[in-house]
């Protein structure tokens, strides 16, 4: 159930076309759907304005398909699946007509009207999968998205050439591995809200992204939020929420 569906129930009660007890039953039974393997949250959009997300890693393809079907049956919003296997991506494409993919991230259903702009910056090509996860997440969560790729600190002229994209965005997602320096540099150029994403890209002493994570946590540029290693999903959610609020104001409903 989303806000529009909840408002429709309340309006029907108000105009007398729906019995209050029937409306109450709809609210009571709507919060979740109990499948054989999962309790599927059907009220997340009503509570937060955001769609439910299916974490694909560790689930079988059949389980993912079951959860997506339950969510799609309960509302019109796109359902996001992250860390899906190639088999699961193919199965989702076969089972549904309206599917948007970005690597292992899949949106099933119509994407919402875009409000606000998120720019997703990737330091290098190998950071692309995490940046793609962040970008599709931000789009599924209701923001317009602009990708800016391969602008790492090894060639600062590339970043400077992308300055217009940084300036027009309502929120930035900055994705980098190795030493994780890009967010500090970007934070010294613009005052746009930013979330940094360390990736596990790098040689041995990068310790699977730990070096980049610590560098971002210790950035000399102030005001940088940092998510966990390779967590493009978390960054995309944060950025979309910021962009939506910047665009419509804090009093508006998502």
Buried (B, 14 or more C-beta within 10 A) or exposed (E): BBEEBBEBBBEBBEEEEBEEEEBEEBBEEBBBBEEEEBEBBBBBBBEEBBBBBBBBEEBEBEBBBBBBBBBBEBBEBBBBBBBBBEEBBEBBEEEBEEBBBBBBBBBBBEBBEBBBBBBBBBBBEBBBBBBBBBBBBBBBBBBBBBBBBBBBBEEEEBBEEBEEBBEEBBBBBBBBBBBBBBBBBBBEEBEBBBBBBBBBBBEEEBBBBBBBBBBBEEBEBEEBBBBEBBBBBBBBBBBBBBBBBBBEEEEEEB
